[in-house]
Amino acid sequence: MPSSVLPLPVVNNSSKIQLIRIGHVYHGHPDLRKFQAFARDFGFEEVAEVDGKIYYRGYGKDPYIYVASKSGSEKEFGGGAFIAKTQEDFEKAAALENAVVSDISKAPGGGKMISIPIPSGNKIHIAFGQEEREAAKTAVSKTEVHKGAFNTSLEKSRKGEFQRFKPGPAMIHKLGHFGFISKKWDEDVAFYTEKFNFVPSDVLHAPGNSDMDVMTFLHLDLGEEYTDHHTLFVARAPPDMPATMMHHTSFEVDDFDTQLLGHEHLLSKGYTLVWGVGRHVLGSQIFDYWKDPSGFTIEHYADGDLVNVHTKALRQEDQGPNTLSVWGPNLPEVF
């Protein structure tokens, strides 16, 4: 059987387009108003509605992290946008084959954007020149009445103070990552790692077949600077899957209490739980996956790992549920 593996290590260099973080994602919804109600309950802050698009932000520095628009009868994923490090990197992206300039000057924060097709058919967007928000210095919350330090078994930092919370949405800090299941896994992964500063944090190969990689978690190589364990993941589609499909988007919340309170809030509103709450193995995030009204899977996460240029990429066998979580509910078949 021919080898279909991602060569390790993947080394970043100055010839590649340097990206500094993930910025936002595009989703088309058959019923935009239903999603608007869900977005409020999920913890997004609505920024503006411009030309039929609703822009949502977190309390981080990005002017928006989610763009919702009206689709036809089916939901549509429009790709993820990443921020170029420099004008030169933006121009390198513009020079890629079939790159198209997109006008985002009317969007919150302004700026400019290039849209580039990926081998399996979706797009990567590269933005530059956006005006950043002044990020919150403390977590924005709709669930805290009073929150102090966390008392562990050996260190009691909170003395004479009480933890007090109330039900409410888990307010979002930033977009953390998204992922998709690719019918052209080898081509897609090569595109991201050869054109841009995406490098693997972890790679999974098929059970009993080390010559067939089936999933990789990719982070942006920022050198010595630490960054999220993954900002993108790509899974290999099984042979019977007819086309590449979007898997989920993931948004960071402050901590475990916030996440669980948000979980209870979404349950109280009657939304559909997919999987959670649990703790991932690769990336270590505490996860909580939901279906929005259009059927997209969307995640709250907290307490994820950070990596830098010195973090060694690892390849291991995909062991199904045991690879994905260390505790939590059983992995649902739909996942």
C-alpha beads as a LAMMPS data file, in Angstrom:
LAMMPS data file: protein, C-alpha beads

335 atoms
334 bonds

1 atom types
1 bond types

-500.0 500.0 xlo xhi
-500.0 500.0 ylo yhi
-500.0 500.0 zlo zhi

Masses

1 110.0

Atoms # bond

1 1 1 0.000 0.000 0.000
2 1 1 1.472 3.418 -0.932
3 1 1 2.376 5.724 1.925
4 1 1 -0.016 8.614 2.611
5 1 1 1.555 10.315 5.597
6 1 1 2.464 13.840 6.574
7 1 1 6.269 14.098 6.725
8 1 1 7.487 15.178 10.166
9 1 1 8.795 17.566 11.191
10 1 1 7.197 20.278 9.061
11 1 1 9.516 23.287 9.130
12 1 1 8.354 26.849 8.709
13 1 1 10.465 29.303 6.696
14 1 1 10.293 32.873 5.414
15 1 1 9.199 31.814 1.925
16 1 1 5.822 30.769 3.339
17 1 1 2.950 33.154 3.988
18 1 1 3.066 34.004 7.692
19 1 1 -0.264 34.140 9.525
20 1 1 -0.525 35.344 13.124
21 1 1 -3.931 34.006 14.220
22 1 1 -7.339 32.848 13.130
23 1 1 -9.782 35.734 12.745
24 1 1 -13.314 34.713 11.822
25 1 1 -15.537 32.178 10.041
26 1 1 -18.397 32.482 7.543
27 1 1 -21.659 30.555 7.899
28 1 1 -24.812 30.702 5.785
29 1 1 -28.083 29.911 7.577
30 1 1 -31.466 29.121 5.994
31 1 1 -33.180 30.967 8.879
32 1 1 -30.920 33.813 9.918
33 1 1 -33.235 34.998 12.712
34 1 1 -33.259 31.603 14.402
35 1 1 -29.484 31.659 14.430
36 1 1 -29.536 35.211 15.786
37 1 1 -31.420 34.012 18.889
38 1 1 -29.050 31.060 19.280
39 1 1 -25.998 33.312 18.954
40 1 1 -27.182 35.399 21.883
41 1 1 -27.692 32.288 24.024
42 1 1 -24.337 30.853 22.936
43 1 1 -22.438 33.922 24.145
44 1 1 -21.726 35.975 21.023
45 1 1 -21.970 39.776 21.061
46 1 1 -23.680 41.190 17.958
47 1 1 -21.618 44.003 16.450
48 1 1 -23.433 45.074 13.293
49 1 1 -25.679 44.001 10.454
50 1 1 -24.326 45.130 7.082
51 1 1 -25.623 44.155 3.639
52 1 1 -27.479 41.143 5.001
53 1 1 -24.560 39.850 7.075
54 1 1 -24.582 39.789 10.888
55 1 1 -21.180 40.240 12.525
56 1 1 -20.513 38.766 15.961
57 1 1 -17.527 39.280 18.248
58 1 1 -16.116 38.010 21.498
59 1 1 -14.342 40.085 24.138
60 1 1 -10.930 39.631 22.492
61 1 1 -9.241 42.021 20.079
62 1 1 -10.798 40.830 16.815
63 1 1 -13.492 43.199 15.480
64 1 1 -15.613 40.123 14.737
65 1 1 -15.175 36.349 14.876
66 1 1 -18.314 35.012 13.176
67 1 1 -20.172 36.245 10.091
68 1 1 -23.701 34.924 9.593
69 1 1 -25.630 35.400 6.366
70 1 1 -28.831 34.107 4.760
71 1 1 -28.325 30.987 2.664
72 1 1 -30.776 29.062 0.511
73 1 1 -32.575 25.985 1.767
74 1 1 -29.311 24.375 2.943
75 1 1 -26.696 25.603 5.395
76 1 1 -23.369 26.697 3.871
77 1 1 -19.890 26.967 5.358
78 1 1 -17.966 29.783 3.693
79 1 1 -14.495 29.111 5.094
80 1 1 -12.255 30.559 7.786
81 1 1 -10.249 33.779 7.730
82 1 1 -6.724 34.178 9.102
83 1 1 -4.742 37.359 9.741
84 1 1 -1.583 37.991 7.694
85 1 1 1.481 39.038 9.668
86 1 1 2.598 41.778 7.250
87 1 1 1.565 43.552 4.072
88 1 1 4.187 41.454 2.273
89 1 1 2.543 38.249 3.494
90 1 1 -0.821 39.556 2.342
91 1 1 0.613 40.273 -1.109
92 1 1 2.106 36.766 -1.256
93 1 1 -1.376 35.388 -0.594
94 1 1 -2.823 37.611 -3.327
95 1 1 -0.313 36.104 -5.775
96 1 1 -1.492 32.515 -5.190
97 1 1 -3.356 30.786 -7.999
98 1 1 -7.045 31.759 -8.274
99 1 1 -6.800 34.231 -5.374
100 1 1 -9.665 36.748 -5.401
101 1 1 -9.820 40.106 -3.640
102 1 1 -12.820 40.425 -1.308
103 1 1 -14.100 43.805 -0.142
104 1 1 -14.490 43.900 3.665
105 1 1 -14.189 47.666 4.062
106 1 1 -17.810 47.926 5.241
107 1 1 -17.314 45.245 7.882
108 1 1 -16.482 46.248 11.473
109 1 1 -12.790 47.130 11.620
110 1 1 -12.476 47.523 7.856
111 1 1 -9.385 46.081 6.223
112 1 1 -8.927 43.966 3.112
113 1 1 -9.116 40.270 2.324
114 1 1 -8.001 37.658 -0.181
115 1 1 -10.012 34.473 -0.781
116 1 1 -8.154 31.405 -2.070
117 1 1 -9.665 28.022 -3.006
118 1 1 -8.264 24.942 -1.269
119 1 1 -7.885 21.639 -3.151
120 1 1 -11.037 19.995 -1.764
121 1 1 -13.233 22.904 -2.739
122 1 1 -13.745 25.365 0.133
123 1 1 -11.741 28.564 0.713
124 1 1 -9.179 30.073 3.031
125 1 1 -9.450 33.825 3.539
126 1 1 -6.491 36.030 4.435
127 1 1 -7.277 39.398 6.043
128 1 1 -5.025 42.367 6.763
129 1 1 -5.357 45.952 7.959
130 1 1 -8.313 45.441 10.275
131 1 1 -8.625 47.864 13.177
132 1 1 -8.420 45.766 16.322
133 1 1 -10.594 46.268 19.370
134 1 1 -9.178 47.110 22.754
135 1 1 -9.356 43.656 24.284
136 1 1 -10.967 43.256 27.705
137 1 1 -8.468 43.067 30.561
138 1 1 -10.752 40.750 32.535
139 1 1 -13.162 38.130 31.268
140 1 1 -16.579 39.433 30.305
141 1 1 -19.251 37.407 32.086
142 1 1 -23.013 37.163 32.416
143 1 1 -22.743 34.368 34.989
144 1 1 -20.513 35.786 37.726
145 1 1 -21.833 37.547 40.808
146 1 1 -18.537 37.204 42.630
147 1 1 -15.615 35.041 41.615
148 1 1 -12.412 34.684 43.554
149 1 1 -9.349 32.476 43.311
150 1 1 -9.693 28.696 43.008
151 1 1 -9.036 26.710 46.179
152 1 1 -7.200 23.436 45.551
153 1 1 -6.586 20.640 48.039
154 1 1 -3.127 21.996 48.925
155 1 1 -3.369 25.708 48.154
156 1 1 -6.187 27.785 49.637
157 1 1 -5.905 31.149 47.873
158 1 1 -9.495 32.251 48.479
159 1 1 -10.051 33.077 52.159
160 1 1 -13.176 34.740 53.524
161 1 1 -14.597 35.168 50.003
162 1 1 -17.376 33.207 48.336
163 1 1 -17.860 31.941 44.801
164 1 1 -21.237 33.122 43.555
165 1 1 -22.668 32.584 40.077
166 1 1 -25.954 32.842 38.230
167 1 1 -27.320 31.131 35.091
168 1 1 -26.537 32.719 31.747
169 1 1 -24.667 32.405 28.447
170 1 1 -20.982 31.427 28.430
171 1 1 -19.562 34.622 26.976
172 1 1 -17.030 34.005 24.211
173 1 1 -13.478 35.297 24.192
174 1 1 -12.307 34.368 20.678
175 1 1 -12.524 31.944 17.791
176 1 1 -10.140 29.087 18.575
177 1 1 -10.301 26.722 15.614
178 1 1 -12.391 24.975 13.012
179 1 1 -12.023 21.692 11.189
180 1 1 -13.322 19.732 8.267
181 1 1 -13.415 16.196 6.835
182 1 1 -11.574 16.205 3.521
183 1 1 -11.982 14.059 0.426
184 1 1 -8.522 15.321 -0.634
185 1 1 -6.685 15.040 2.681
186 1 1 -3.169 14.778 1.277
187 1 1 -3.656 17.728 -1.081
188 1 1 -5.380 19.906 1.526
189 1 1 -2.760 19.278 4.223
190 1 1 0.064 19.890 1.729
191 1 1 -1.622 23.157 0.688
192 1 1 -1.838 24.474 4.251
193 1 1 1.639 23.356 5.334
194 1 1 3.512 24.277 2.135
195 1 1 1.914 27.662 1.425
196 1 1 1.465 28.910 5.000
197 1 1 3.059 28.589 8.449
198 1 1 0.712 25.787 9.533
199 1 1 2.602 22.968 11.245
200 1 1 1.236 19.835 12.930
201 1 1 0.945 19.484 16.695
202 1 1 -0.401 15.927 16.482
203 1 1 -1.034 13.434 13.687
204 1 1 -3.162 10.292 13.879
205 1 1 -2.695 7.316 11.578
206 1 1 -5.249 4.641 10.755
207 1 1 -5.615 1.721 13.188
208 1 1 -3.010 -0.876 12.286
209 1 1 -1.756 1.120 9.291
210 1 1 1.062 3.580 9.953
211 1 1 1.229 4.369 6.218
212 1 1 -2.147 6.114 6.276
213 1 1 -2.601 9.315 8.290
214 1 1 -6.237 10.102 9.000
215 1 1 -6.178 13.341 11.003
216 1 1 -3.866 16.213 11.827
217 1 1 -4.163 19.099 14.271
218 1 1 -2.381 22.151 12.874
219 1 1 -1.159 25.258 14.684
220 1 1 0.378 28.458 13.367
221 1 1 4.125 28.508 13.906
222 1 1 4.919 31.810 15.638
223 1 1 8.483 30.849 16.589
224 1 1 9.202 31.276 20.286
225 1 1 5.748 32.726 20.926
226 1 1 3.245 30.214 22.306
227 1 1 0.024 29.683 20.403
228 1 1 -3.009 27.376 20.580
229 1 1 -2.364 23.641 20.117
230 1 1 -4.484 23.792 16.971
231 1 1 -6.224 26.463 14.984
232 1 1 -7.267 24.019 12.246
233 1 1 -7.789 20.271 12.008
234 1 1 -8.223 18.161 8.894
235 1 1 -9.667 14.641 9.014
236 1 1 -9.515 12.175 6.111
237 1 1 -12.966 11.392 4.702
238 1 1 -13.984 7.729 4.588
239 1 1 -14.410 6.278 1.076
240 1 1 -18.215 6.293 1.288
241 1 1 -18.440 10.008 2.129
242 1 1 -19.601 11.775 -1.060
243 1 1 -17.916 15.129 -0.488
244 1 1 -15.742 17.196 1.828
245 1 1 -17.768 18.444 4.788
246 1 1 -17.341 20.972 7.535
247 1 1 -17.057 19.393 11.019
248 1 1 -17.230 22.149 13.661
249 1 1 -16.111 25.573 14.795
250 1 1 -14.825 26.177 18.319
251 1 1 -14.905 29.236 20.555
252 1 1 -13.006 29.881 23.769
253 1 1 -14.675 30.683 27.083
254 1 1 -12.940 31.712 30.291
255 1 1 -13.084 28.698 32.583
256 1 1 -14.855 25.524 33.666
257 1 1 -17.562 27.287 35.706
258 1 1 -18.389 29.555 32.770
259 1 1 -18.567 26.558 30.473
260 1 1 -20.873 24.520 32.699
261 1 1 -23.150 27.461 33.370
262 1 1 -23.338 28.060 29.624
263 1 1 -24.087 24.358 29.142
264 1 1 -27.027 24.542 31.565
265 1 1 -28.247 27.754 29.918
266 1 1 -28.309 26.161 26.453
267 1 1 -30.096 23.076 27.834
268 1 1 -32.707 25.314 29.447
269 1 1 -33.372 26.914 26.052
270 1 1 -33.980 23.553 24.419
271 1 1 -30.981 23.480 22.076
272 1 1 -29.502 20.195 20.871
273 1 1 -26.464 18.875 22.732
274 1 1 -24.005 16.886 20.598
275 1 1 -21.248 15.883 23.021
276 1 1 -20.067 17.210 26.359
277 1 1 -19.019 18.255 28.791
278 1 1 -15.692 16.368 28.640
279 1 1 -11.908 16.715 28.393
280 1 1 -10.041 16.126 25.141
281 1 1 -6.708 14.297 25.015
282 1 1 -5.049 16.072 22.056
283 1 1 -5.142 19.767 22.905
284 1 1 -6.501 19.037 26.404
285 1 1 -9.505 21.337 26.003
286 1 1 -12.605 20.944 28.126
287 1 1 -15.225 20.630 25.375
288 1 1 -18.951 21.122 24.930
289 1 1 -20.452 20.600 21.439
290 1 1 -23.887 21.784 20.293
291 1 1 -25.999 21.952 17.152
292 1 1 -27.141 25.403 16.135
293 1 1 -30.626 25.747 14.565
294 1 1 -29.183 25.229 11.056
295 1 1 -27.418 22.001 12.018
296 1 1 -23.839 23.274 12.266
297 1 1 -21.806 21.801 15.124
298 1 1 -20.343 24.505 17.361
299 1 1 -18.159 24.153 20.450
300 1 1 -17.361 25.984 23.647
301 1 1 -13.901 25.126 24.965
302 1 1 -11.716 26.113 27.910
303 1 1 -8.213 25.332 29.182
304 1 1 -6.488 24.379 25.925
305 1 1 -2.786 23.582 25.470
306 1 1 -0.227 26.012 24.072
307 1 1 2.710 25.101 21.821
308 1 1 5.681 26.808 20.196
309 1 1 8.535 26.023 17.814
310 1 1 10.145 23.720 20.398
311 1 1 7.051 21.525 20.791
312 1 1 7.637 18.236 18.993
313 1 1 4.899 16.997 16.665
314 1 1 3.763 13.475 17.538
315 1 1 2.254 10.722 15.398
316 1 1 0.171 8.003 17.013
317 1 1 -2.501 5.462 16.150
318 1 1 -6.096 6.607 16.054
319 1 1 -7.801 4.653 18.843
320 1 1 -11.249 6.115 18.368
321 1 1 -12.949 7.434 21.521
322 1 1 -9.827 6.834 23.640
323 1 1 -7.868 9.219 21.414
324 1 1 -10.480 11.961 21.605
325 1 1 -11.389 12.211 25.283
326 1 1 -10.019 11.287 28.680
327 1 1 -13.349 11.824 30.463
328 1 1 -16.875 12.783 29.530
329 1 1 -19.918 11.160 27.932
330 1 1 -19.491 8.364 25.409
331 1 1 -18.568 9.551 21.926
332 1 1 -21.825 9.891 19.936
333 1 1 -22.016 8.162 16.562
334 1 1 -22.913 11.447 14.863
335 1 1 -19.567 12.902 15.919

Bonds

1 1 1 2
2 1 2 3
3 1 3 4
4 1 4 5
5 1 5 6
6 1 6 7
7 1 7 8
8 1 8 9
9 1 9 10
10 1 10 11
11 1 11 12
12 1 12 13
13 1 13 14
14 1 14 15
15 1 15 16
16 1 16 17
17 1 17 18
18 1 18 19
19 1 19 20
20 1 20 21
21 1 21 22
22 1 22 23
23 1 23 24
24 1 24 25
25 1 25 26
26 1 26 27
27 1 27 28
28 1 28 29
29 1 29 30
30 1 30 31
31 1 31 32
32 1 32 33
33 1 33 34
34 1 34 35
35 1 35 36
36 1 36 37
37 1 37 38
38 1 38 39
39 1 39 40
40 1 40 41
41 1 41 42
42 1 42 43
43 1 43 44
44 1 44 45
45 1 45 46
46 1 46 47
47 1 47 48
48 1 48 49
49 1 49 50
50 1 50 51
51 1 51 52
52 1 52 53
53 1 53 54
54 1 54 55
55 1 55 56
56 1 56 57
57 1 57 58
58 1 58 59
59 1 59 60
60 1 60 61
61 1 61 62
62 1 62 63
63 1 63 64
64 1 64 65
65 1 65 66
66 1 66 67
67 1 67 68
68 1 68 69
69 1 69 70
70 1 70 71
71 1 71 72
72 1 72 73
73 1 73 74
74 1 74 75
75 1 75 76
76 1 76 77
77 1 77 78
78 1 78 79
79 1 79 80
80 1 80 81
81 1 81 82
82 1 82 83
83 1 83 84
84 1 84 85
85 1 85 86
86 1 86 87
87 1 87 88
88 1 88 89
89 1 89 90
90 1 90 91
91 1 91 92
92 1 92 93
93 1 93 94
94 1 94 95
95 1 95 96
96 1 96 97
97 1 97 98
98 1 98 99
99 1 99 100
100 1 100 101
101 1 101 102
102 1 102 103
103 1 103 104
104 1 104 105
105 1 105 106
106 1 106 107
107 1 107 108
108 1 108 109
109 1 109 110
110 1 110 111
111 1 111 112
112 1 112 113
113 1 113 114
114 1 114 115
115 1 115 116
116 1 116 117
117 1 117 118
118 1 118 119
119 1 119 120
120 1 120 121
121 1 121 122
122 1 122 123
123 1 123 124
124 1 124 125
125 1 125 126
126 1 126 127
127 1 127 128
128 1 128 129
129 1 129 130
130 1 130 131
131 1 131 132
132 1 132 133
133 1 133 134
134 1 134 135
135 1 135 136
136 1 136 137
137 1 137 138
138 1 138 139
139 1 139 140
140 1 140 141
141 1 141 142
142 1 142 143
143 1 143 144
144 1 144 145
145 1 145 146
146 1 146 147
147 1 147 148
148 1 148 149
149 1 149 150
150 1 150 151
151 1 151 152
152 1 152 153
153 1 153 154
154 1 154 155
155 1 155 156
156 1 156 157
157 1 157 158
158 1 158 159
159 1 159 160
160 1 160 161
161 1 161 162
162 1 162 163
163 1 163 164
164 1 164 165
165 1 165 166
166 1 166 167
167 1 167 168
168 1 168 169
169 1 169 170
170 1 170 171
171 1 171 172
172 1 172 173
173 1 173 174
174 1 174 175
175 1 175 176
176 1 176 177
177 1 177 178
178 1 178 179
179 1 179 180
180 1 180 181
181 1 181 182
182 1 182 183
183 1 183 184
184 1 184 185
185 1 185 186
186 1 186 187
187 1 187 188
188 1 188 189
189 1 189 190
190 1 190 191
191 1 191 192
192 1 192 193
193 1 193 194
194 1 194 195
195 1 195 196
196 1 196 197
197 1 197 198
198 1 198 199
199 1 199 200
200 1 200 201
201 1 201 202
202 1 202 203
203 1 203 204
204 1 204 205
205 1 205 206
206 1 206 207
207 1 207 208
208 1 208 209
209 1 209 210
210 1 210 211
211 1 211 212
212 1 212 213
213 1 213 214
214 1 214 215
215 1 215 216
216 1 216 217
217 1 217 218
218 1 218 219
219 1 219 220
220 1 220 221
221 1 221 222
222 1 222 223
223 1 223 224
224 1 224 225
225 1 225 226
226 1 226 227
227 1 227 228
228 1 228 229
229 1 229 230
230 1 230 231
231 1 231 232
232 1 232 233
233 1 233 234
234 1 234 235
235 1 235 236
236 1 236 237
237 1 237 238
238 1 238 239
239 1 239 240
240 1 240 241
241 1 241 242
242 1 242 243
243 1 243 244
244 1 244 245
245 1 245 246
246 1 246 247
247 1 247 248
248 1 248 249
249 1 249 250
250 1 250 251
251 1 251 252
252 1 252 253
253 1 253 254
254 1 254 255
255 1 255 256
256 1 256 257
257 1 257 258
258 1 258 259
259 1 259 260
260 1 260 261
261 1 261 262
262 1 262 263
263 1 263 264
264 1 264 265
265 1 265 266
266 1 266 267
267 1 267 268
268 1 268 269
269 1 269 270
270 1 270 271
271 1 271 272
272 1 272 273
273 1 273 274
274 1 274 275
275 1 275 276
276 1 276 277
277 1 277 278
278 1 278 279
279 1 279 280
280 1 280 281
281 1 281 282
282 1 282 283
283 1 283 284
284 1 284 285
285 1 285 286
286 1 286 287
287 1 287 288
288 1 288 289
289 1 289 290
290 1 290 291
291 1 291 292
292 1 292 293
293 1 293 294
294 1 294 295
295 1 295 296
296 1 296 297
297 1 297 298
298 1 298 299
299 1 299 300
300 1 300 301
301 1 301 302
302 1 302 303
303 1 303 304
304 1 304 305
305 1 305 306
306 1 306 307
307 1 307 308
308 1 308 309
309 1 309 310
310 1 310 311
311 1 311 312
312 1 312 313
313 1 313 314
314 1 314 315
315 1 315 316
316 1 316 317
317 1 317 318
318 1 318 319
319 1 319 320
320 1 320 321
321 1 321 322
322 1 322 323
323 1 323 324
324 1 324 325
325 1 325 326
326 1 326 327
327 1 327 328
328 1 328 329
329 1 329 330
330 1 330 331
331 1 331 332
332 1 332 333
333 1 333 334
334 1 334 335
